[in-house]
Amino acid sequence: MSRLKDKYKEEVVPVLMKSMGYKNIMQVPTLDKIVISVCTSEAVQNPKILNQVVEEITSIAGQKPVVTKARKAISNFKLRAGLPIGVMVTLRKERMWHFLDKLQSLAMPRVRDFRGISPRGFDGRGNFNMGLKEQIVFPEINYDKVEKIRGMNISICTTSKTDEGAKALLESLGMPFRTR
């Protein structure tokens, strides 16, 4: 079992029940899934770039991502509908807990000039979205094999219906939010 999941069960649930006023343990918000997605504009000219992106995301997430395709054509970007343009992977259960632990304890401290995560990434329904500008902050990525630095979007979906409940959950799990 993951270290972060143990912390959730033993420490976070009692604290959230007391602070948020939940009467039943099933009301306490928990993590539902984490979605990692990468979209590259270079894939329009050279679709083989996606193979390297798939390898990098596979090593980061621990499972193979799905190649996503463009939904509609945009002539200014020379993009046609159905053209492969990015990758995404959905993590659940143990892989989700391991990834969040790795993100908080290994990757975020390696971000240059890191002052915390902006708390404005909540969507109003208890989900949190954030972006990373470099994939090289993860220890699995070999810096010598990286051709180009790419960013990624990370969406953390919770069972909370409100942003306050989701923020309390993520803060108690150790997510370093900015205070200002």
C-alpha positions as a Python dict, from the first residue, in 0.01 Angstrom:
ca = {
    (1, 'M'): (0, 0, 0),
    (2, 'S'): (118, 349, -76),
    (3, 'R'): (264, 572, 192),
    (4, 'L'): (26, 853, 97),
    (5, 'K'): (-279, 624, 107),
    (6, 'D'): (-182, 510, 458),
    (7, 'K'): (-151, 874, 562),
    (8, 'Y'): (-497, 944, 415),
    (9, 'K'): (-663, 660, 606),
    (10, 'E'): (-488, 715, 940),
    (11, 'E'): (-444, 1093, 964),
    (12, 'V'): (-642, 1282, 699),
    (13, 'V'): (-985, 1120, 739),
    (14, 'P'): (-1019, 1195, 1113),
    (15, 'V'): (-891, 1551, 1068),
    (16, 'L'): (-1131, 1623, 780),
    (17, 'M'): (-1426, 1470, 965),
    (18, 'K'): (-1359, 1699, 1259),
    (19, 'S'): (-1277, 2019, 1067),
    (20, 'M'): (-1542, 1994, 793),
    (21, 'G'): (-1815, 1858, 1019),
    (22, 'Y'): (-1877, 1529, 841),
    (23, 'K'): (-2085, 1281, 1039),
    (24, 'N'): (-2018, 975, 823),
    (25, 'I'): (-1680, 849, 702),
    (26, 'M'): (-1823, 811, 350),
    (27, 'Q'): (-1877, 1188, 327),
    (28, 'V'): (-1504, 1256, 354),
    (29, 'P'): (-1366, 1346, 9),
    (30, 'T'): (-1104, 1119, -145),
    (31, 'L'): (-905, 1106, -466),
    (32, 'D'): (-1096, 965, -762),
    (33, 'K'): (-842, 978, -1045),
    (34, 'I'): (-544, 1168, -1186),
    (35, 'V'): (-526, 1248, -1557),
    (36, 'I'): (-192, 1339, -1717),
    (37, 'S'): (-202, 1486, -2067),
    (38, 'V'): (57, 1620, -2310),
    (39, 'C'): (-21, 1796, -2637),
    (40, 'T'): (254, 1877, -2886),
    (41, 'S'): (232, 2107, -3185),
    (42, 'E'): (534, 1938, -3350),
    (43, 'A'): (324, 1623, -3399),
    (44, 'V'): (148, 1794, -3691),
    (45, 'Q'): (472, 1801, -3895),
    (46, 'N'): (626, 1478, -3758),
    (47, 'P'): (389, 1220, -3602),
    (48, 'K'): (686, 1008, -3486),
    (49, 'I'): (753, 1261, -3209),
    (50, 'L'): (455, 1112, -3025),
    (51, 'N'): (647, 786, -2982),
    (52, 'Q'): (903, 960, -2759),
    (53, 'V'): (624, 1137, -2567),
    (54, 'V'): (451, 802, -2513),
    (55, 'E'): (775, 654, -2374),
    (56, 'E'): (828, 947, -2138),
    (57, 'I'): (472, 945, -2004),
    (58, 'T'): (483, 565, -1969),
    (59, 'S'): (793, 590, -1752),
    (60, 'I'): (644, 873, -1543),
    (61, 'A'): (297, 725, -1491),
    (62, 'G'): (373, 354, -1491),
    (63, 'Q'): (111, 274, -1752),
    (64, 'K'): (86, 327, -2127),
    (65, 'P'): (-99, 642, -2240),
    (66, 'V'): (-360, 673, -2514),
    (67, 'V'): (-279, 880, -2823),
    (68, 'T'): (-533, 1160, -2862),
    (69, 'K'): (-643, 1300, -3197),
    (70, 'A'): (-752, 1646, -3306),
    (71, 'R'): (-1130, 1692, -3291),
    (72, 'K'): (-1159, 1949, -3565),
    (73, 'A'): (-948, 2102, -3839),
    (74, 'I'): (-776, 2438, -3794),
    (75, 'S'): (-625, 2560, -4119),
    (76, 'N'): (-402, 2827, -3964),
    (77, 'F'): (-219, 2557, -3767),
    (78, 'K'): (-218, 2310, -4061),
    (79, 'L'): (-419, 2076, -3841),
    (80, 'R'): (-666, 1824, -3981),
    (81, 'A'): (-938, 1644, -3788),
    (82, 'G'): (-828, 1299, -3670),
    (83, 'L'): (-455, 1381, -3676),
    (84, 'P'): (-267, 1240, -3371),
    (85, 'I'): (-157, 1538, -3162),
    (86, 'G'): (-110, 1433, -2798),
    (87, 'V'): (-123, 1164, -2533),
    (88, 'M'): (-312, 1117, -2207),
    (89, 'V'): (-326, 864, -1928),
    (90, 'T'): (-575, 816, -1645),
    (91, 'L'): (-439, 683, -1316),
    (92, 'R'): (-660, 520, -1056),
    (93, 'K'): (-615, 329, -728),
    (94, 'E'): (-256, 241, -632),
    (95, 'R'): (-87, 402, -934),
    (96, 'M'): (-273, 726, -859),
    (97, 'W'): (-150, 733, -497),
    (98, 'H'): (208, 649, -601),
    (99, 'F'): (208, 919, -869),
    (100, 'L'): (76, 1187, -631),
    (101, 'D'): (337, 1090, -371),
    (102, 'K'): (612, 1107, -635),
    (103, 'L'): (481, 1441, -764),
    (104, 'Q'): (481, 1600, -417),
    (105, 'S'): (800, 1455, -274),
    (106, 'L'): (1030, 1425, -578),
    (107, 'A'): (913, 1630, -876),
    (108, 'M'): (789, 1956, -720),
    (109, 'P'): (1105, 2021, -517),
    (110, 'R'): (1304, 1991, -843),
    (111, 'V'): (1105, 2267, -1016),
    (112, 'R'): (1318, 2576, -1060),
    (113, 'D'): (1215, 2876, -842),
    (114, 'F'): (931, 2677, -684),
    (115, 'R'): (722, 2883, -441),
    (116, 'G'): (416, 2661, -423),
    (117, 'I'): (120, 2576, -641),
    (118, 'S'): (-136, 2839, -727),
    (119, 'P'): (-467, 2764, -552),
    (120, 'R'): (-661, 2909, -847),
    (121, 'G'): (-660, 2577, -1034),
    (122, 'F'): (-990, 2454, -888),
    (123, 'D'): (-1281, 2425, -1130),
    (124, 'G'): (-1579, 2476, -898),
    (125, 'R'): (-1665, 2105, -874),
    (126, 'G'): (-1385, 1983, -648),
    (127, 'N'): (-1124, 1907, -915),
    (128, 'F'): (-778, 2063, -932),
    (129, 'N'): (-579, 2132, -1251),
    (130, 'M'): (-214, 2225, -1271),
    (131, 'G'): (57, 2238, -1532),
    (132, 'L'): (425, 2154, -1532),
    (133, 'K'): (654, 2325, -1781),
    (134, 'E'): (917, 2049, -1789),
    (135, 'Q'): (895, 1672, -1789),
    (136, 'I'): (1256, 1647, -1669),
    (137, 'V'): (1160, 1716, -1306),
    (138, 'F'): (1059, 1350, -1274),
    (139, 'P'): (1347, 1119, -1179),
    (140, 'E'): (1248, 854, -1439),
    (141, 'I'): (1331, 1082, -1731),
    (142, 'N'): (1688, 1046, -1859),
    (143, 'Y'): (1804, 1399, -1934),
    (144, 'D'): (2044, 1283, -2208),
    (145, 'K'): (1766, 1121, -2413),
    (146, 'V'): (1533, 1423, -2405),
    (147, 'E'): (1516, 1595, -2744),
    (148, 'K'): (1286, 1877, -2640),
    (149, 'I'): (1144, 1992, -2308),
    (150, 'R'): (766, 1955, -2302),
    (151, 'G'): (509, 2046, -2043),
    (152, 'M'): (214, 1849, -1918),
    (153, 'N'): (-127, 1907, -1763),
    (154, 'I'): (-221, 1721, -1447),
    (155, 'S'): (-584, 1703, -1335),
    (156, 'I'): (-655, 1572, -986),
    (157, 'C'): (-1020, 1466, -956),
    (158, 'T'): (-1171, 1425, -609),
    (159, 'T'): (-1507, 1304, -481),
    (160, 'S'): (-1568, 1642, -316),
    (161, 'K'): (-1853, 1854, -455),
    (162, 'T'): (-1694, 2184, -347),
    (163, 'D'): (-1355, 2346, -396),
    (164, 'E'): (-1317, 2400, -20),
    (165, 'G'): (-1345, 2027, 51),
    (166, 'A'): (-1102, 1941, -227),
    (167, 'K'): (-851, 2204, -115),
    (168, 'A'): (-870, 2081, 245),
    (169, 'L'): (-810, 1725, 122),
    (170, 'L'): (-510, 1817, -93),
    (171, 'E'): (-359, 2041, 175),
    (172, 'S'): (-387, 1768, 436),
    (173, 'L'): (-222, 1524, 192),
    (174, 'G'): (74, 1763, 170),
    (175, 'M'): (12, 1960, -151),
    (176, 'P'): (219, 2280, -124),
    (177, 'F'): (-25, 2561, -209),
    (178, 'R'): (89, 2922, -225),
    (179, 'T'): (-45, 3140, 56),
    (180, 'R'): (-79, 3467, -133),
}
